[in-house]
Amino acid sequence: MKLDIAGMHRLAAEQGIEPERLDAALSEALRLAYLKTPHAARHARVELDERAGSFTVWAQKEIPQEPTEEDPHPKPVLGEEYDDTPEGFGRQAAYIARQVITALFRKVADDNIFGAFAGQKGKLITGVVQQDSNDRGNLHIAVGDVEALLPRREQVPGERFRHGERVRVYVVSVNKGLKGPEIIVSRSHPELIRRLFEREVPELVTGAVQIMSIAREAGERTKIAVRANAQGVNPKGSLIGPAGQRVRAVMENLGNEKIDIVDWSEDPAKFVSAALSPAHAVKVSVVSERNKTAVALIHDDQLSLAIGKEGQNARLAAKLTGWKIGIESYEASQRKDEQAQAADSAADAPADLPVSPAPDAPADKTDDSKDK
């Protein structure tokens, strides 16, 4: 049966597909198609002939075997191969060949995309926003010839982009989906902040400064804890930059989101105190290291600052440190301490000695002599 195998090999070579890979896929597809034809043999193989530009279906019949005492249920033996290429199979074969080539080309393209982006997971990439009228909830980000997906769950509330606008996104995952490679990107992921700072701060790239933890409420506020790994380096100053240039460059990519940069410390009390910035903690007491619980004492005029709007500052501080943080009034704590001290002083004071009552005066005696 005629089939332009040489032409298909040339097309495959242009896409970097080996002839052996094409032949194997084409032979299997033709074999499966043959098995669906009437009176097809159960055992068959397809032989391709590139020179002749043809293919042949070689089939084998099962020959039953007589049972014996040693083998009461013998397996049938395959007979000699014979040409069982169906009449008029050429048109169907050509259609199958087109399907095989198309599928192979798509798979190669998908593999190339997957290979190119598999190493991009966890990195920052720049793409162009593509609006899709059939998928209004999600955004499509064109990165070269590839389209990544920015799902609603990875978007920043209130953030809007125009069609054709360039945007930086964080690559969350690269998977092989049913319809090809599936590249999921994010604008709300905390690691987006780290990657943006790495673009602006050379000390992060060299390792002189390290971001230890990030707590983020996308679109609202982010807290970052940093430490220096080299002497003479100011970690907070490195991220802020001269006149705040570096942190401003990052914030330009985030809209109205605010960024707090604090010093990381191995001492939980110091770390919790720094994390509550911009509020100043007078004292932080570790209640339980096992349960990671601490209490911060704050002046009354800074309580609202420490807690933040709807508890945001305290919540982010807890995420940043990994500790449960109780916030209490320093003045109220002082009053409690004073009252407790006063109560203790009263309890320790010596008790007054009891006053004995005066002895009863002796009763007046009647002067009997007068009566006499």
C-alpha positions in Angstrom: 0.0 0.0 0.0 1.5 3.4 -1.1 2.6 5.9 1.5 5.0 8.8 1.1 7.3 7.8 4.0 10.3 9.6 2.7 8.4 12.9 2.6 7.2 12.4 6.2 10.8 11.7 7.3 11.9 15.1 5.8 9.1 16.9 7.6 10.0 15.1 10.8 13.7 16.0 10.4 12.8 19.7 10.2 11.2 19.5 13.6 14.1 17.5 15.0 12.2 14.2 15.1 14.3 11.0 14.5 13.0 8.7 11.7 12.9 5.8 14.1 10.6 7.7 16.4 8.2 8.5 13.5 8.3 5.0 12.1 7.5 3.5 15.5 4.5 5.8 16.0 3.3 5.4 12.5 3.6 1.6 12.5 1.7 1.3 15.8 -1.1 3.7 14.6 -1.5 1.7 11.4 -1.5 -1.6 13.3 -4.3 -0.4 15.6 -6.3 0.8 12.6 -5.9 -2.6 10.9 -7.2 -4.4 14.0 -10.4 -2.4 13.7 -11.0 -3.7 10.2 -13.4 -6.7 9.6 -11.8 -10.1 9.9 -8.5 -8.7 11.1 -6.0 -11.2 12.6 -5.2 -10.7 16.3 -1.5 -10.8 15.7 -0.1 -8.4 13.2 2.7 -6.0 12.5 3.2 -3.2 10.0 6.4 -2.9 7.9 7.3 0.4 6.4 9.4 0.6 3.2 10.8 4.1 2.7 12.4 3.3 -0.7 9.2 1.9 -2.2 7.1 4.4 -0.4 4.7 1.7 0.9 3.7 -0.3 3.9 2.6 -3.9 4.5 0.5 -5.4 7.2 1.9 -8.8 8.1 -0.5 -11.0 10.0 -0.3 -14.4 11.7 -3.1 -16.8 12.5 -3.4 -18.8 15.7 -3.1 -22.6 15.2 -4.8 -24.5 18.0 -2.8 -27.3 19.6 -4.0 -30.7 20.8 -4.2 -31.1 24.6 -1.9 -33.6 26.2 -1.7 -35.1 29.7 1.2 -32.8 30.5 -0.5 -29.7 29.0 -4.3 -30.1 29.0 -4.8 -26.4 27.9 -2.0 -25.7 25.4 -1.5 -22.2 24.0 -2.1 -21.8 20.3 1.0 -21.5 18.0 1.3 -18.6 15.6 1.5 -19.6 12.0 3.5 -18.1 9.1 3.2 -14.5 8.4 1.1 -13.4 5.4 0.3 -10.2 3.7 -3.1 -9.0 5.1 -3.0 -5.4 4.0 -6.7 -4.5 3.6 -8.0 -3.3 0.2 -8.6 0.4 0.0 -6.6 1.0 3.2 -4.5 3.7 1.5 -6.8 6.6 2.1 -7.2 5.7 5.8 -3.5 5.2 6.1 -2.8 8.7 4.7 -5.3 10.2 7.2 -3.6 8.3 10.1 -0.2 9.4 8.9 -1.3 13.1 9.1 -2.7 12.5 12.6 0.6 10.9 13.7 2.8 13.6 12.3 0.6 16.4 13.8 0.6 14.6 17.2 4.4 14.2 17.1 5.0 17.8 16.1 2.7 19.0 19.0 4.4 16.7 21.5 7.9 17.9 20.4 6.8 21.5 20.7 5.2 20.8 24.1 8.4 19.0 25.3 10.5 22.0 24.1 8.3 24.4 26.0 8.3 22.2 29.1 12.1 21.8 28.9 12.6 25.5 28.6 10.3 26.4 31.5 11.0 23.5 33.8 14.1 25.4 35.0 12.1 28.6 35.4 10.1 27.3 38.4 10.6 29.6 41.4 12.0 32.4 39.2 10.8 35.8 38.1 9.8 36.3 34.4 8.4 39.2 32.4 5.5 38.8 30.1 2.8 40.7 28.2 -0.8 40.6 29.5 -3.2 38.9 27.1 -7.0 39.3 27.7 -9.1 36.3 26.9 -12.8 37.0 26.5 -13.6 33.3 27.2 -11.6 33.3 30.4 -12.4 36.5 32.2 -11.4 35.3 35.7 -7.9 34.4 34.7 -5.1 36.4 33.0 -3.0 35.0 30.2 0.7 36.2 30.2 2.6 35.8 26.9 6.2 35.0 27.4 7.7 34.8 24.0 5.8 32.2 22.0 4.5 30.6 25.2 1.4 31.6 27.2 1.4 31.3 31.0 -1.7 31.4 33.2 -2.2 33.9 36.0 -5.2 32.4 37.8 -7.5 34.4 40.0 -6.2 32.8 43.2 -2.7 34.1 42.3 -3.8 37.6 41.5 -3.5 40.6 43.9 -7.0 41.9 44.9 -7.7 45.2 43.2 -4.8 44.9 40.8 -5.8 45.6 37.2 -3.7 45.3 34.0 -4.3 46.5 30.5 -4.1 44.3 27.4 -0.5 44.5 26.1 0.9 45.7 29.4 4.3 44.2 30.5 4.3 42.6 34.0 6.6 40.7 36.2 5.3 37.4 37.6 6.7 34.6 39.8 6.6 31.1 38.2 4.8 28.8 40.7 4.7 25.6 38.7 5.4 24.0 35.4 3.4 20.8 34.6 2.5 18.6 31.7 -1.2 19.1 31.3 -3.7 17.3 29.1 -3.5 20.2 26.6 0.2 20.7 26.8 2.5 22.4 29.2 0.8 24.2 32.0 2.7 27.2 33.3 1.2 28.8 36.4 2.5 32.2 37.5 1.6 34.5 40.5 1.5 38.1 41.5 0.5 37.4 45.1 3.2 34.8 46.1 5.5 36.0 48.9 8.6 34.8 46.9 7.8 37.4 44.3 9.1 40.0 46.8 12.4 38.1 47.2 12.9 37.9 43.5 12.2 41.6 42.9 14.7 42.6 45.6 17.3 40.2 44.1 17.1 42.3 40.9 17.8 45.5 42.8 20.2 44.4 45.6 23.6 43.0 44.7 24.3 42.0 48.3 21.5 39.4 48.1 23.0 37.8 45.0 26.5 37.7 46.5 25.1 36.3 49.8 26.4 39.3 51.9 22.8 39.9 52.9 20.1 37.2 53.3 16.3 37.4 53.5 15.3 35.1 56.3 11.6 35.3 56.2 8.7 37.1 54.4 5.2 37.7 55.5 2.8 39.2 52.9 -0.7 40.2 52.5 -0.7 40.9 48.8 -1.7 44.4 47.8 -1.6 45.7 51.4 1.6 45.1 53.2 4.8 43.0 53.4 7.2 42.4 56.2 10.8 41.2 55.5 13.3 40.0 58.0 17.0 40.3 56.9 20.4 39.6 58.3 24.0 40.3 57.3 26.4 37.4 56.5 29.4 39.7 56.2 30.9 42.1 58.6 30.3 45.8 58.0 27.2 45.3 56.0 23.9 47.0 57.0 21.2 44.5 55.9 18.3 46.9 56.1 20.3 49.7 54.4 21.2 47.3 51.6 17.6 46.6 50.8 16.5 50.2 51.2 19.3 51.6 49.1 20.6 55.1 48.7 17.8 57.5 49.4 15.4 54.6 49.3 16.0 53.9 45.6 16.1 50.1 45.8 13.0 49.6 47.9 11.1 52.2 45.8 12.0 50.2 42.6 10.5 47.1 44.1 7.4 49.0 45.3 6.8 50.3 41.8 6.2 46.7 40.7 3.7 46.2 43.5 1.4 49.3 43.3 0.3 50.6 46.7 1.7 47.7 48.7 3.8 48.9 51.7 7.1 47.2 52.7 8.6 47.0 56.2 12.2 45.7 56.5 13.3 44.5 59.9 16.4 42.9 61.5 16.2 39.2 62.0 17.6 37.8 65.3 18.2 34.4 66.8 16.8 35.9 70.1 13.0 35.4 69.9 12.3 38.5 72.1 14.5 40.8 69.9 13.0 39.3 66.7 9.4 39.8 67.9 10.2 43.3 69.0 11.6 44.2 65.6 8.7 42.5 63.8 6.2 44.7 65.5 7.8 47.8 63.8 6.9 50.6 63.3 5.6 50.3 66.9 8.2 50.2 69.7 8.0 47.4 72.2 9.1 48.4 75.7 9.6 44.7 76.6 9.0 41.3 75.1 8.7 38.3 77.3 8.9 34.7 76.1 6.0 32.8 77.7 6.7 29.4 76.1 9.5 28.4 73.8 7.9 25.1 73.1 4.6 26.7 72.0 6.4 29.7 70.6 4.3 32.2 72.6 5.5 35.7 73.6 3.9 38.8 75.1 4.9 42.3 74.0 4.4 45.3 76.2 3.6 48.5 74.2 2.9 52.1 75.4 -0.7 53.0 75.2 -0.1 55.7 72.6 1.4 53.0 70.3 -1.0 50.1 70.9 -3.1 50.8 67.8 0.2 51.1 65.7 1.4 47.7 67.0 -1.9 46.0 66.3 -2.4 47.7 63.0 -5.6 48.2 60.9 -7.8 45.2 61.5 -4.9 43.6 63.3 -2.7 43.5 60.2 0.6 44.6 61.8 0.3 42.0 64.6 -0.8 39.3 62.2 2.1 39.9 59.8 4.6 40.0 62.7 3.3 36.6 63.9 3.7 35.2 60.3 7.2 36.7 60.0 8.5 35.3 63.3 6.4 32.1 63.5 5.5 33.1 67.1 2.1 33.7 68.7 2.3 37.3 69.9 0.2 38.8 72.7 0.1 42.6 72.8 -0.5 44.3 76.1 -0.5 47.8 77.5 2.8 48.7 79.3 1.0 51.2 81.5 -1.7 48.7 82.5 1.0 46.1 83.2 2.8 48.7 85.4 -0.4 49.4 87.4 -0.9 45.7 87.9 2.6 45.3 89.2 2.2 48.3 91.5 -1.0 46.9 92.9 0.6 43.5 93.3 3.5 45.0 95.2 1.2 47.0 97.4 -0.7 43.9 98.2 2.5 42.0 99.0 3.7 44.8 101.2 0.5 44.9 103.2 0.7 41.1 103.6 4.3 41.3 104.9 3.6 44.1 107.4 3.7 43.0 111.2 0.2 42.7 112.7 -0.7 45.2 115.7 -0.5 43.6 119.2 -4.0 43.1 120.8 -4.9 45.5 123.7 -5.8 43.6 126.9 -9.0 44.9 128.6 -8.5 46.6 132.0 -9.2 44.3 134.9 -12.7 44.8 136.5 -12.6 47.1 139.5 -13.4 45.4 142.8 -16.9 45.8 144.0 -17.5 48.3 146.8 -17.7 46.7 150.2 -20.5 47.7 152.6 -19.1 49.5 155.7 -20.4 47.3 158.4 -18.9 49.5 161.1 -21.3 52.3 160.3 -24.1 50.0 160.8 -22.8 49.1 164.1 
